[in-house]
Amino acid sequence: MATREMKAVDIVTGPVRLSFPSLFEKKATFRGSDKTAYQASLLLPPDMDLGPFQACMKAAMEDKWGKVIKLPAAKNPIKDAAEKDLDGYDEGWHFMNVKSGYAPSVLDQRRQEIIDPERIFAGCWVRVHLTAWAWSHETGGKGISFSLNSVQLVREGERLDGRRAATDVFDDIEVEDMPDGESASDDGAEELFG
């Protein structure tokens, strides 16, 4: 199936790892802020080619200012992950924070919409459609950001948030079959608590 041609400021990433995802509800853009957004941090593996990201950033600069300018490192949206003391932010990796005021589409491997937020967690591998855009502040500050458009789950990964799946914590409980209309919950409780 042919896909629609994208603009120079758009990119669909290869597999990246999700960190701090908030894809189904808005969260504060930073602690104490009234501004909220759908957002995530993307962990870029050491072997990922950053060239396509840089090409998008250059196109965004040309769209905004008519030329490519040199930005200070602090304004570069792609940062060294080793600067953070967090799980998954390892030497050789990079990370970028992306956000949107609109809910991103979230799809599974077969491009079916995912509506259960529990399926997408910190540690999942995803592909992401992003749009680079250049910005200027009245104070003279300039920079580049990436908008979060849509996400496709590639595969689950080891969780980065420390949570464990309930199926990894609990064992099966044997419950006798009960006649229709009766509940086994009380008998099960007696067996467990005597």
BANU-873226 format. One record per atom (N, C-alpha, C): residue in one letter; chain; atom name; x, y, z. Coordinates in Angstrom, 2 decimals, decimal comma. Atoms other than C-alpha are relative to their C-alpha. Last residue first. Layout:
BEGIN
GUKE  residu  chaine  atome        X        Y        Z
GUKE       A       A     CA        X        Y        Z
...
# end
This chain:
BEGIN
GUKE  residu  chaine  atome        X        Y        Z
GUKE       G       A      N     0,36     1,00    -0,96
GUKE       G       A     CA    -9,02   -20,58    56,31
GUKE       G       A      C    -1,06     0,40     0,96
GUKE       F       A      N    -0,17    -0,55    -1,34
GUKE       F       A     CA    -7,75   -17,45    54,63
GUKE       F       A      C    -0,45    -0,91     1,12
GUKE       L       A      N    -1,20    -0,81    -0,13
GUKE       L       A     CA    -7,09   -18,77    51,12
GUKE       L       A      C     0,26     0,42     1,44
GUKE       E       A      N    -1,17     0,82     0,25
GUKE       E       A     CA    -9,59   -21,65    51,18
GUKE       E       A      C     1,28     0,79     0,23
GUKE       E       A      N    -0,19     0,90    -1,14
GUKE       E       A     CA   -12,24   -19,49    52,85
GUKE       E       A      C     1,25    -0,85    -0,18
GUKE       A       A      N    -0,53    -0,78    -1,11
GUKE       A       A     CA   -11,72   -16,73    50,24
GUKE       A       A      C     0,24    -0,89     1,21
GUKE       G       A      N    -1,41    -0,27     0,27
GUKE       G       A     CA   -12,16   -19,20    47,42
GUKE       G       A      C     0,65     0,75     1,13
GUKE       D       A      N    -0,73     1,25    -0,24
GUKE       D       A     CA   -15,39   -20,44    48,96
GUKE       D       A      C     1,47     0,23    -0,21
GUKE       D       A      N    -0,05     0,22    -1,46
GUKE       D       A     CA   -16,67   -16,84    49,15
GUKE       D       A      C     0,79    -1,25     0,33
GUKE       S       A      N    -0,91    -0,93    -0,68
GUKE       S       A     CA   -15,68   -16,04    45,54
GUKE       S       A      C     0,09    -0,25     1,49
GUKE       A       A      N    -1,02     0,77    -0,71
GUKE       A       A     CA   -17,17   -19,16    43,99
GUKE       A       A      C     0,87     0,90     0,86
GUKE       S       A      N    -1,35    -0,56     0,09
GUKE       S       A     CA   -20,34   -17,37    43,03
GUKE       S       A      C     0,96    -0,85     0,79
GUKE       E       A      N    -0,71    -0,06    -1,28
GUKE       E       A     CA   -23,67   -19,01    42,35
GUKE       E       A      C     1,41     0,49    -0,24
GUKE       G       A      N     0,63    -0,95    -0,92
GUKE       G       A     CA   -26,00   -18,21    39,41
GUKE       G       A      C     0,69     0,07     1,35
GUKE       D       A      N     0,35    -1,32     0,53
GUKE       D       A     CA   -25,08   -21,26    37,38
GUKE       D       A      C    -0,66     0,84     1,08
GUKE       P       A      N     1,21    -0,02     0,83
GUKE       P       A     CA   -23,73   -24,14    39,47
GUKE       P       A      C    -0,30     1,43    -0,45
GUKE       M       A      N     1,22    -0,18    -0,78
GUKE       M       A     CA   -20,17   -23,67    40,74
GUKE       M       A      C    -1,20    -0,06    -0,95
GUKE       D       A      N     1,13    -0,44     0,82
GUKE       D       A     CA   -16,96   -24,95    39,23
GUKE       D       A      C    -1,25     0,04     0,86
GUKE       E       A      N     0,91     1,05     0,43
GUKE       E       A     CA   -14,31   -25,22    41,92
GUKE       E       A      C    -1,09     0,59    -0,87
GUKE       V       A      N     1,35    -0,27    -0,48
GUKE       V       A     CA   -11,70   -22,46    41,99
GUKE       V       A      C    -0,90    -1,11    -0,54
GUKE       E       A      N     0,97     1,01     0,41
GUKE       E       A     CA    -7,98   -23,05    41,68
GUKE       E       A      C    -1,35     0,29     0,64
GUKE       I       A      N     0,71     0,51    -1,18
GUKE       I       A     CA    -6,04   -19,86    42,01
GUKE       I       A      C    -1,02    -0,99    -0,51
GUKE       D       A      N     1,39     0,40     0,18
GUKE       D       A     CA    -3,46   -19,11    39,31
GUKE       D       A      C    -0,58    -0,45     1,34
GUKE       D       A      N     0,16     1,38     0,50
GUKE       D       A     CA    -0,28   -17,39    40,47
GUKE       D       A      C    -1,49    -0,24    -0,24
GUKE       F       A      N     0,93     0,94    -0,61
GUKE       F       A     CA     0,05   -13,61    40,78
GUKE       F       A      C     0,09    -1,38    -0,65
GUKE       V       A      N    -0,01    -0,08    -1,45
GUKE       V       A     CA     3,01   -11,29    40,11
GUKE       V       A      C    -0,84    -1,11     0,64
GUKE       D       A      N    -1,32     0,41    -0,48
GUKE       D       A     CA     3,95   -11,83    36,47
GUKE       D       A      C     0,07    -0,06     1,52
GUKE       T       A      N    -0,18     1,42     0,34
GUKE       T       A     CA     0,29   -11,82    35,35
GUKE       T       A      C     1,38    -0,51     0,43
GUKE       A       A      N     0,69     0,80    -1,01
GUKE       A       A     CA    -0,15    -8,51    37,21
GUKE       A       A      C     0,19    -1,50    -0,26
GUKE       A       A      N     1,31     0,46     0,47
GUKE       A       A     CA     2,47    -6,92    34,94
GUKE       A       A      C    -0,62    -0,90     1,07
GUKE       R       A      N     0,01     1,37     0,50
GUKE       R       A     CA     5,27    -5,31    36,89
GUKE       R       A      C    -1,41    -0,36    -0,43
GUKE       R       A      N     1,24     0,75    -0,22
GUKE       R       A     CA     5,88    -1,59    37,38
GUKE       R       A      C     0,14    -1,41    -0,57
GUKE       G       A      N    -0,03     0,82    -1,20
GUKE       G       A     CA     9,46    -0,32    37,64
GUKE       G       A      C    -1,26    -0,79     0,27
GUKE       D       A      N     0,65    -0,71    -1,10
GUKE       D       A     CA     8,92     2,53    35,16
GUKE       D       A      C    -0,07    -0,82     1,29
GUKE       L       A      N    -0,94    -0,96    -0,57
GUKE       L       A     CA    11,44     1,33    32,57
GUKE       L       A      C    -0,57     0,67     1,24
GUKE       R       A      N     0,56    -1,25    -0,52
GUKE       R       A     CA     9,50    -1,79    31,64
GUKE       R       A      C     1,10     0,86     0,60
GUKE       E       A      N    -0,07     0,01    -1,46
GUKE       E       A     CA    11,38    -4,40    29,64
GUKE       E       A      C    -0,46     1,36     0,50
GUKE       G       A      N    -1,36     0,12    -0,49
GUKE       G       A     CA    10,17    -4,17    26,08
GUKE       G       A      C    -0,03    -0,08     1,51
GUKE       E       A      N    -0,17    -0,35    -1,41
GUKE       E       A     CA     6,91    -4,60    24,21
GUKE       E       A      C     1,48    -0,16     0,35
GUKE       R       A      N    -0,02     1,15    -0,91
GUKE       R       A     CA     7,02    -4,61    20,44
GUKE       R       A      C     0,11     0,52     1,44
GUKE       V       A      N    -0,82     0,99     0,70
GUKE       V       A     CA     6,59    -2,34    17,41
GUKE       V       A      C     0,06    -1,28     0,84
GUKE       L       A      N    -0,70     0,98    -0,83
GUKE       L       A     CA     3,73    -0,18    18,68
GUKE       L       A      C     0,77    -0,97    -0,88
GUKE       Q       A      N     0,32     1,40     0,32
GUKE       Q       A     CA     2,86     2,60    16,24
GUKE       Q       A      C     0,84    -0,91     0,89
GUKE       V       A      N    -0,89     1,00    -0,57
GUKE       V       A     CA     2,67     6,23    17,37
GUKE       V       A      C    -0,45    -1,38    -0,46
GUKE       S       A      N     0,58     1,33    -0,15
GUKE       S       A     CA     1,16     9,35    15,85
GUKE       S       A      C     1,08    -0,99     0,41
GUKE       N       A      N     1,19     0,19     0,83
GUKE       N       A     CA     1,64    13,12    15,55
GUKE       N       A      C    -0,67    -1,35     0,24
GUKE       L       A      N     0,37     1,41    -0,04
GUKE       L       A     CA     4,10    14,23    18,26
GUKE       L       A      C    -1,31    -0,18    -0,77
GUKE       S       A      N     1,37     0,30    -0,40
GUKE       S       A     CA     5,48    17,66    17,42
GUKE       S       A      C    -0,26    -1,49    -0,14
GUKE       F       A      N     0,69     1,00     0,80
GUKE       F       A     CA     9,25    18,11    17,30
GUKE       F       A      C    -1,39    -0,24     0,57
GUKE       S       A      N     0,72     1,04    -0,76
GUKE       S       A     CA    10,97    21,24    18,58
GUKE       S       A      C    -0,60    -0,99    -0,99
GUKE       I       A      N     0,72     0,99     0,80
GUKE       I       A     CA    13,58    23,63    17,18
GUKE       I       A      C    -0,67    -0,98     0,95
GUKE       G       A      N    -0,24     1,43    -0,17
GUKE       G       A     CA    14,98    26,75    18,78
GUKE       G       A      C    -0,83    -0,83    -0,94
GUKE       K       A      N     0,47     0,81     1,12
GUKE       K       A     CA    15,24    30,50    18,94
GUKE       K       A      C     0,30    -1,46     0,27
GUKE       G       A      N    -0,34     1,42    -0,01
GUKE       G       A     CA    15,54    32,99    21,79
GUKE       G       A      C    -0,60    -0,74    -1,18
GUKE       G       A      N    -1,09     0,28     0,93
GUKE       G       A     CA    15,29    36,68    20,89
GUKE       G       A      C     0,43    -1,45    -0,03
GUKE       T       A      N    -1,27    -0,35    -0,66
GUKE       T       A     CA    13,23    37,83    23,88
GUKE       T       A      C     1,20    -0,29    -0,89
GUKE       E       A      N    -0,17    -1,46     0,09
GUKE       E       A     CA    10,13    37,81    21,67
GUKE       E       A      C     1,32     0,45     0,60
GUKE       H       A      N     0,63    -0,74    -1,10
GUKE       H       A     CA    10,58    34,07    21,38
GUKE       H       A      C     0,25     1,48    -0,20
GUKE       S       A      N    -0,72    -1,18    -0,48
GUKE       S       A     CA    11,29    32,24    18,13
GUKE       S       A      C    -0,79     0,61     1,15
GUKE       W       A      N     0,73    -1,00    -0,77
GUKE       W       A     CA    10,25    28,79    16,97
GUKE       W       A      C     0,94     1,13     0,42
GUKE       A       A      N    -0,90    -0,99    -0,59
GUKE       A       A     CA    11,26    26,20    14,40
GUKE       A       A      C    -0,83     1,04     0,73
GUKE       W       A      N     0,40    -1,39     0,19
GUKE       W       A     CA     9,12    23,16    13,68
GUKE       W       A      C     0,95     0,92     0,76
GUKE       A       A      N    -0,90    -1,01    -0,55
GUKE       A       A     CA     9,93    19,48    13,20
GUKE       A       A      C    -0,56     1,39    -0,27
GUKE       T       A      N    -0,17    -1,16     0,87
GUKE       T       A     CA     7,04    17,07    12,60
GUKE       T       A      C     0,89     1,01     0,71
GUKE       L       A      N    -0,31    -1,29    -0,61
GUKE       L       A     CA     7,04    13,60    14,12
GUKE       L       A      C     0,06     1,08    -1,07
GUKE       H       A      N     0,06    -1,03     1,04
GUKE       H       A     CA     5,58    10,19    13,20
GUKE       H       A      C     0,12     1,35     0,70
GUKE       V       A      N     0,72    -1,24    -0,29
GUKE       V       A     CA     6,74     7,64    15,77
GUKE       V       A      C     0,04     0,93    -1,21
GUKE       R       A      N    -0,36    -0,92     1,08
GUKE       R       A     CA     7,79     4,01    15,61
GUKE       R       A      C    -0,88     1,22     0,19
GUKE       V       A      N     1,02    -0,58     0,87
GUKE       V       A     CA     7,56     2,15    18,90
GUKE       V       A      C     0,67     0,69    -1,19
GUKE       W       A      N    -0,64    -0,45     1,22
GUKE       W       A     CA     9,53    -0,05    21,29
GUKE       W       A      C    -1,10     0,44    -0,96
GUKE       C       A      N     0,47     0,52     1,29
GUKE       C       A     CA     7,89    -0,30    24,70
GUKE       C       A      C     0,84     0,59    -1,14
GUKE       G       A      N    -0,78     1,19     0,32
GUKE       G       A     CA    10,03     0,57    27,75
GUKE       G       A      C    -0,44    -0,63    -1,30
GUKE       A       A      N    -1,41    -0,34     0,07
GUKE       A       A     CA     7,69     3,12    29,34
GUKE       A       A      C     0,82    -1,28    -0,17
GUKE       F       A      N    -0,62    -0,40    -1,26
GUKE       F       A     CA     4,20     1,82    28,63
GUKE       F       A      C     1,47     0,35    -0,22
GUKE       I       A      N    -1,15    -0,83     0,37
GUKE       I       A     CA     1,75     1,28    25,79
GUKE       I       A      C     0,62     0,55     1,28
GUKE       R       A      N    -0,80     0,70     1,02
GUKE       R       A     CA    -0,68    -1,60    26,28
GUKE       R       A      C     1,27     0,76    -0,37
GUKE       E       A      N    -0,93     0,94    -0,65
GUKE       E       A     CA    -1,97    -0,15    29,59
GUKE       E       A      C     0,88    -0,75    -1,01
GUKE       P       A      N    -1,27    -0,65    -0,32
GUKE       P       A     CA    -3,45     2,83    27,72
GUKE       P       A      C     1,03    -0,95     0,62
GUKE       D       A      N    -0,34     0,33    -1,38
GUKE       D       A     CA    -6,14     0,55    26,20
GUKE       D       A      C     1,36     0,61     0,34
GUKE       I       A      N     0,77    -0,88    -0,88
GUKE       I       A     CA    -7,47     2,26    23,05
GUKE       I       A      C     0,29    -0,27     1,48
GUKE       I       A      N    -0,13     0,47    -1,38
GUKE       I       A     CA    -4,99     0,91    20,52
GUKE       I       A      C    -0,76     0,98     0,88
GUKE       E       A      N    -0,09    -0,97    -1,08
GUKE       E       A     CA    -6,13     1,58    16,97
GUKE       E       A      C     0,10    -0,68     1,35
GUKE       Q       A      N     1,29    -0,08    -0,69
GUKE       Q       A     CA    -5,38    -1,18    14,45
GUKE       Q       A      C     0,17     0,95     1,19
GUKE       R       A      N     0,61    -1,31     0,21
GUKE       R       A     CA    -2,37    -0,53    12,22
GUKE       R       A      C    -1,44     0,07     0,52
GUKE       R       A      N     0,87     0,17     1,18
GUKE       R       A     CA    -1,39    -4,22    12,17
GUKE       R       A      C    -0,78     1,27    -0,32
GUKE       Q       A      N    -0,82     0,42     1,13
GUKE       Q       A     CA     1,58    -3,64    14,52
GUKE       Q       A      C    -0,81    -0,14    -1,29
GUKE       D       A      N    -0,79     1,20    -0,23
GUKE       D       A     CA    -0,62    -1,70    16,93
GUKE       D       A      C     0,76    -0,35    -1,27
GUKE       L       A      N     0,35     1,20     0,75
GUKE       L       A     CA    -1,73     1,91    16,51
GUKE       L       A      C     0,85    -1,19     0,43
GUKE       V       A      N    -0,87     1,05    -0,54
GUKE       V       A     CA    -1,78     5,07    18,65
GUKE       V       A      C    -0,47    -1,31    -0,61
GUKE       S       A      N     0,52     1,33     0,33
GUKE       S       A     CA    -3,15     8,21    16,99
GUKE       S       A      C     1,00    -1,01     0,52
GUKE       P       A      N    -0,60     0,71     1,13
GUKE       P       A     CA    -1,85    11,25    18,85
GUKE       P       A      C    -0,76    -1,29    -0,28
GUKE       A       A      N    -0,27     1,40    -0,31
GUKE       A       A     CA    -4,22    13,27    21,04
GUKE       A       A      C     0,61    -0,70    -1,22
GUKE       Y       A      N     1,03     0,91     0,50
GUKE       Y       A     CA    -3,89    16,94    20,10
GUKE       Y       A      C     0,39    -1,44     0,32
GUKE       G       A      N     1,25    -0,41    -0,63
GUKE       G       A     CA    -1,92    19,59    22,01
GUKE       G       A      C    -1,15    -0,91    -0,38
GUKE       S       A      N     1,05    -0,49     0,88
GUKE       S       A     CA     1,24    17,74    21,05
GUKE       S       A      C    -1,19     0,45     0,83
GUKE       K       A      N     1,33    -0,23    -0,58
GUKE       K       A     CA     4,53    16,70    22,59
GUKE       K       A      C    -0,96     0,52    -1,04
GUKE       V       A      N     0,95    -0,39     1,04
GUKE       V       A     CA     8,02    15,39    21,93
GUKE       V       A      C    -1,36     0,17     0,64
GUKE       N       A      N     1,34    -0,16    -0,55
GUKE       N       A     CA    11,03    15,11    24,23
GUKE       N       A      C    -0,92     0,53    -1,09
GUKE       M       A      N     0,68    -1,23     0,38
GUKE       M       A     CA    14,20    13,78    22,65
GUKE       M       A      C    -1,39     0,00     0,61
GUKE       F       A      N     1,42    -0,07    -0,27
GUKE       F       A     CA    16,72    11,17    23,75
GUKE       F       A      C    -0,55     1,34    -0,49
GUKE       H       A      N     0,48    -1,37    -0,01
GUKE       H       A     CA    20,12     9,95    22,68
GUKE       H       A      C    -1,47    -0,02     0,40
GUKE       W       A      N     1,38    -0,26     0,39
GUKE       W       A     CA    21,87     6,66    23,42
GUKE       W       A      C    -0,24     1,50    -0,02
GUKE       G       A      N     0,15     0,24     1,43
GUKE       G       A     CA    25,65     6,11    23,44
GUKE       G       A      C    -1,41     0,24    -0,52
GUKE       E       A      N    -1,09    -0,52     0,82
GUKE       E       A     CA    25,84     5,77    27,23
GUKE       E       A      C    -0,22    -0,37    -1,46
GUKE       D       A      N    -1,33     0,59    -0,09
GUKE       D       A     CA    22,49     4,83    28,72
GUKE       D       A      C     1,00     0,69    -0,92
GUKE       Y       A      N    -0,76    -1,14     0,53
GUKE       Y       A     CA    19,20     6,56    29,48
GUKE       Y       A      C     1,49    -0,35     0,10
GUKE       G       A      N     0,13    -0,04     1,45
GUKE       G       A     CA    17,25     3,31    29,87
GUKE       G       A      C     0,77     1,13    -0,65
GUKE       D       A      N    -0,01     1,30     0,67
GUKE       D       A     CA    16,75     3,72    33,63
GUKE       D       A      C    -0,23     0,17    -1,49
GUKE       L       A      N     1,29     0,67     0,05
GUKE       L       A     CA    17,43     7,33    34,65
GUKE       L       A      C     0,16    -1,35    -0,69
GUKE       D       A      N    -0,21     1,17    -0,84
GUKE       D       A     CA    20,49     9,35    35,67
GUKE       D       A      C    -1,34    -0,74     0,14
GUKE       K       A      N     1,07     0,28    -0,95
GUKE       K       A     CA    20,26    11,76    32,75
GUKE       K       A      C     0,32    -1,26     0,80
GUKE       E       A      N     0,08    -1,14    -0,91
GUKE       E       A     CA    23,30    13,19    30,95
GUKE       E       A      C    -1,06    -0,22     1,08
GUKE       A       A      N    -0,85     0,27    -1,16
GUKE       A       A     CA    23,89     9,72    29,47
GUKE       A       A      C     0,01     1,17     0,99
GUKE       A       A      N     0,75     0,69    -1,05
GUKE       A       A     CA    20,89    10,32    27,20
GUKE       A       A      C     0,83    -0,21     1,26
GUKE       D       A      N    -0,77     1,17    -0,43
GUKE       D       A     CA    22,76    12,90    25,11
GUKE       D       A      C    -0,72    -0,65     1,19
GUKE       K       A      N    -0,96    -0,16    -1,09
GUKE       K       A     CA    20,18    15,30    23,67
GUKE       K       A      C     0,67    -1,33     0,35
GUKE       I       A      N    -0,60     1,33    -0,18
GUKE       I       A     CA    18,20    15,71    20,48
GUKE       I       A      C     1,15     0,13     0,99
GUKE       P       A      N     0,97     0,91    -0,64
GUKE       P       A     CA    15,96    18,81    20,74
GUKE       P       A      C     0,54    -1,41     0,22
GUKE       N       A      N     0,10     1,18     0,87
GUKE       N       A     CA    18,94    21,14    20,14
GUKE       N       A      C    -0,96    -0,98     0,66
GUKE       K       A      N     1,21    -0,10     0,81
GUKE       K       A     CA    18,23    24,39    22,01
GUKE       K       A      C    -0,16    -1,15    -0,98
GUKE       A       A      N     1,17     0,04    -0,88
GUKE       A       A     CA    20,73    23,71    24,81
GUKE       A       A      C    -1,31     0,05    -0,77
GUKE       A       A      N     0,30     1,40    -0,37
GUKE       A       A     CA    23,39    22,86    22,22
GUKE       A       A      C    -1,25    -0,10     0,85
GUKE       P       A      N    -0,78     0,49    -1,14
GUKE       P       A     CA    23,25    26,42    20,89
GUKE       P       A      C    -0,46    -1,40     0,38
GUKE       L       A      N     0,67    -0,12    -1,29
GUKE       L       A     CA    21,64    26,74    17,46
GUKE       L       A      C     0,93    -0,45     1,12
GUKE       K       A      N    -0,64     0,85    -1,01
GUKE       K       A     CA    23,52    27,40    14,25
GUKE       K       A      C    -0,68     0,26     1,34
GUKE       I       A      N    -0,85    -0,71    -0,96
GUKE       I       A     CA    21,21    28,83    11,61
GUKE       I       A      C     0,59    -0,98     0,99
GUKE       V       A      N    -0,38     0,87    -1,11
GUKE       V       A     CA    19,76    27,33     8,45
GUKE       V       A      C     0,91     0,80     0,92
GUKE       K       A      N    -1,38     0,47     0,00
GUKE       K       A     CA    18,07    29,87     6,20
GUKE       K       A      C     0,21    -0,92     1,19
GUKE       G       A      N    -0,57    -0,13     1,34
GUKE       G       A     CA    14,70    31,30     5,22
GUKE       G       A      C     1,43    -0,46    -0,11
GUKE       W       A      N    -0,91    -1,13     0,09
GUKE       W       A     CA    13,79    31,90     8,87
GUKE       W       A      C     0,62     0,21    -1,38
GUKE       K       A      N     0,25    -1,09    -0,96
GUKE       K       A     CA    10,73    29,74     9,49
GUKE       K       A      C     0,84     1,24    -0,29
GUKE       D       A      N     1,41    -0,42     0,06
GUKE       D       A     CA    10,60    27,35     6,50
GUKE       D       A      C    -0,24     1,25     0,86
GUKE       E       A      N     0,18    -0,69     1,28
GUKE       E       A     CA    14,41    27,24     6,27
GUKE       E       A      C    -1,44     0,49    -0,17
GUKE       M       A      N    -0,68    -1,30    -0,08
GUKE       M       A     CA    14,65    26,42     9,96
GUKE       M       A      C    -0,21     0,80    -1,28
GUKE       A       A      N     0,83    -0,84    -0,86
GUKE       A       A     CA    12,04    23,65     9,63
GUKE       A       A      C     0,60     1,40     0,13
GUKE       A       A      N     1,18    -0,41     0,79
GUKE       A       A     CA    13,92    22,17     6,66
GUKE       A       A      C    -0,90     0,92     0,81
GUKE       K       A      N    -0,45    -0,99     0,98
GUKE       K       A     CA    17,15    22,17     8,69
GUKE       K       A      C    -1,17     0,51    -0,84
GUKE       M       A      N    -0,26    -1,24    -0,73
GUKE       M       A     CA    15,39    20,42    11,58
GUKE       M       A      C     0,45     1,10    -0,95
GUKE       C       A      N     1,30    -0,59    -0,37
GUKE       C       A     CA    13,94    17,78     9,25
GUKE       C       A      C     0,21     1,34     0,70
GUKE       A       A      N     0,57    -0,51     1,25
GUKE       A       A     CA    17,41    17,12     7,76
GUKE       A       A      C    -1,36     0,67     0,26
GUKE       Q       A      N    -0,68    -1,27     0,30
GUKE       Q       A     CA    18,83    16,82    11,29
GUKE       Q       A      C    -0,54     0,62    -1,28
GUKE       F       A      N     0,49    -0,99    -0,96
GUKE       F       A     CA    16,25    14,18    12,16
GUKE       F       A      C     0,59     1,37    -0,30
GUKE       P       A      N     1,36    -0,40     0,37
GUKE       P       A     CA    17,05    12,28     8,95
GUKE       P       A      C    -0,63     1,01     0,96
GUKE       G       A      N     0,05    -0,84     1,19
GUKE       G       A     CA    20,79    12,41     9,78
GUKE       G       A      C    -1,41     0,40    -0,41
GUKE       L       A      N     0,65    -1,25    -0,38
GUKE       L       A     CA    20,41    10,99    13,31
GUKE       L       A      C    -0,14     0,96    -1,19
GUKE       D       A      N    -0,53    -1,10     0,81
GUKE       D       A     CA    21,14     7,46    12,08
GUKE       D       A      C    -0,77     1,27     0,35
GUKE       M       A      N     0,98    -0,73     0,81
GUKE       M       A     CA    20,20     5,07    14,91
GUKE       M       A      C     0,68     1,17    -0,72
GUKE       D       A      N    -0,22     0,23     1,43
GUKE       D       A     CA    23,04     2,76    16,01
GUKE       D       A      C    -1,00     0,76    -0,89
GUKE       P       A      N    -1,31    -0,48     0,48
GUKE       P       A     CA    23,21     4,17    19,56
GUKE       P       A      C     0,21    -0,17    -1,50
GUKE       P       A      N    -1,11     0,93    -0,20
GUKE       P       A     CA    19,46     3,67    20,13
GUKE       P       A      C     1,31     0,52    -0,59
GUKE       L       A      N    -0,52     0,37     1,32
GUKE       L       A     CA    17,14     6,72    20,28
GUKE       L       A      C     1,23    -0,88     0,20
GUKE       L       A      N    -1,39     0,42    -0,14
GUKE       L       A     CA    15,11     7,00    23,50
GUKE       L       A      C     0,48    -0,54    -1,34
GUKE       L       A      N    -0,39     1,08     0,90
GUKE       L       A     CA    11,91     8,96    22,90
GUKE       L       A      C     1,48    -0,29     0,20
GUKE       S       A      N    -1,42    -0,07     0,32
GUKE       S       A     CA    10,42    11,05    25,70
GUKE       S       A      C     0,30    -1,22    -0,87
GUKE       A       A      N    -0,85     1,15    -0,30
GUKE       A       A     CA     6,67    11,31    25,59
GUKE       A       A      C     1,45     0,42    -0,20
GUKE       Q       A      N    -1,45    -0,09     0,12
GUKE       Q       A     CA     3,85    13,81    25,34
GUKE       Q       A      C     0,69    -1,32     0,28
GUKE       Y       A      N    -0,32     1,41     0,21
GUKE       Y       A     CA     0,18    14,69    25,16
GUKE       Y       A      C     1,50    -0,02    -0,29
GUKE       A       A      N    -0,15     0,52     1,35
GUKE       A       A     CA     0,10    18,23    26,46
GUKE       A       A      C     0,06    -1,52     0,04
GUKE       T       A      N     0,01     1,46     0,10
GUKE       T       A     CA    -0,61    20,41    29,48
GUKE       T       A      C     0,11    -0,42    -1,45
GUKE       K       A      N     0,09     0,48     1,38
GUKE       K       A     CA     0,23    24,01    30,35
GUKE       K       A      C     0,07    -1,52     0,00
GUKE       D       A      N     1,42     0,13     0,32
GUKE       D       A     CA    -0,53    24,98    33,96
GUKE       D       A      C    -0,19    -0,54    -1,41
GUKE       S       A      N     0,55    -0,77     1,13
GUKE       S       A     CA     3,09    24,29    34,87
GUKE       S       A      C    -1,50    -0,23    -0,13
GUKE       G       A      N     0,52    -1,29    -0,43
GUKE       G       A     CA     4,25    23,21    38,34
GUKE       G       A      C    -0,63     0,83    -1,10
GUKE       R       A      N     0,52    -0,04    -1,36
GUKE       R       A     CA     6,43    20,38    37,05
GUKE       R       A      C    -0,44     1,42     0,37
GUKE       F       A      N    -1,07     0,11    -0,98
GUKE       F       A     CA     6,83    20,51    33,28
GUKE       F       A      C    -0,59     0,25     1,38
GUKE       T       A      N    -1,20     0,04     0,83
GUKE       T       A     CA     4,56    19,98    30,30
GUKE       T       A      C     1,28     0,05     0,84
GUKE       A       A      N    -0,72    -1,27    -0,05
GUKE       A       A     CA     1,74    19,10    32,69
GUKE       A       A      C     1,30    -0,11    -0,79
GUKE       K       A      N    -0,68    -0,21    -1,27
GUKE       K       A     CA    -0,02    15,94    31,54
GUKE       K       A      C     0,69     1,35    -0,06
GUKE       K       A      N    -0,98    -1,08    -0,10
GUKE       K       A     CA    -2,57    15,32    28,82
GUKE       K       A      C     0,59     0,03     1,40
GUKE       E       A      N     0,51    -1,14    -0,76
GUKE       E       A     CA    -4,26    11,94    28,52
GUKE       E       A      C     1,11     1,03     0,14
GUKE       F       A      N     1,46     0,10    -0,05
GUKE       F       A     CA    -3,91     9,01    26,16
GUKE       F       A      C    -0,64     1,08     0,86
GUKE       L       A      N     0,57    -0,02     1,35
GUKE       L       A     CA    -0,31     9,39    24,97
GUKE       L       A      C    -1,53     0,04     0,00
GUKE       S       A      N     1,33    -0,47    -0,38
GUKE       S       A     CA     1,43    10,26    28,23
GUKE       S       A      C    -0,75     0,22    -1,30
GUKE       P       A      N     1,08    -0,26     0,97
GUKE       P       A     CA     4,64     8,32    27,80
GUKE       P       A      C    -1,27     0,50     0,68
GUKE       F       A      N     0,97    -0,98    -0,50
GUKE       F       A     CA     7,49     8,83    30,29
GUKE       F       A      C    -1,13     0,28    -0,99
GUKE       S       A      N    -0,24    -0,33    -1,39
GUKE       S       A     CA     9,99     6,84    28,22
GUKE       S       A      C    -0,98     1,10     0,39
GUKE       L       A      N     0,81    -1,01    -0,69
GUKE       L       A     CA     9,29     5,08    24,95
GUKE       L       A      C     0,45     0,18     1,44
GUKE       R       A      N     0,58     0,48    -1,25
GUKE       R       A     CA    12,04     3,23    23,08
GUKE       R       A      C    -0,74     1,14     0,70
GUKE       V       A      N    -0,57    -0,73    -1,13
GUKE       V       A     CA    12,75     3,88    19,42
GUKE       V       A      C    -0,72    -0,48     1,26
GUKE       P       A      N     0,38     0,34    -1,37
GUKE       P       A     CA    12,14     1,69    16,37
GUKE       P       A      C     0,78     0,80     1,04
GUKE       G       A      N    -0,15     1,43    -0,20
GUKE       G       A     CA    12,74     3,59    13,12
GUKE       G       A      C    -0,38    -0,31     1,44
GUKE       T       A      N    -1,23     0,57    -0,55
GUKE       T       A     CA    11,34     7,06    13,03
GUKE       T       A      C     0,06    -1,50    -0,21
GUKE       V       A      N     0,48     1,19    -0,70
GUKE       V       A     CA     8,69     8,44    10,72
GUKE       V       A      C     1,26    -0,71     0,47
GUKE       I       A      N    -0,80     1,22    -0,07
GUKE       I       A     CA     9,84    11,95     9,84
GUKE       I       A      C    -0,81    -1,09     0,67
GUKE       D       A      N     0,58     1,19    -0,61
GUKE       D       A     CA     8,18    15,17     8,76
GUKE       D       A      C     0,98    -1,16     0,00
GUKE       V       A      N    -0,07    -0,17    -1,46
GUKE       V       A     CA     9,81    18,58     8,12
GUKE       V       A      C    -0,55    -1,22     0,75
GUKE       A       A      N    -1,40     0,07    -0,43
GUKE       A       A     CA    10,60    17,73     4,49
GUKE       A       A      C     0,15     0,11     1,51
GUKE       K       A      N    -0,74    -1,24     0,16
GUKE       K       A     CA     6,91    17,04     3,88
GUKE       K       A      C     1,41    -0,18     0,54
GUKE       M       A      N    -0,09    -0,89    -1,15
GUKE       M       A     CA     5,60    13,50     3,59
GUKE       M       A      C     0,78     1,27    -0,35
GUKE       E       A      N    -1,32    -0,62    -0,08
GUKE       E       A     CA     4,44    11,63     0,51
GUKE       E       A      C     0,00     1,01     1,15
GUKE       R       A      N    -0,01    -1,38     0,48
GUKE       R       A     CA     1,26     9,68     1,24
GUKE       R       A      C     1,40     0,59     0,18
GUKE       T       A      N     0,26    -0,99    -1,04
GUKE       T       A     CA     1,84     5,98     1,72
GUKE       T       A      C     0,12     1,39    -0,60
GUKE       A       A      N    -0,80    -1,21     0,09
GUKE       A       A     CA     1,45     3,38    -1,00
GUKE       A       A      C    -0,36     0,95     1,13
GUKE       M       A      N     0,84    -1,18     0,00
GUKE       M       A     CA     0,00     0,00     0,00
GUKE       M       A      C     0,88     1,24     0,00
# end
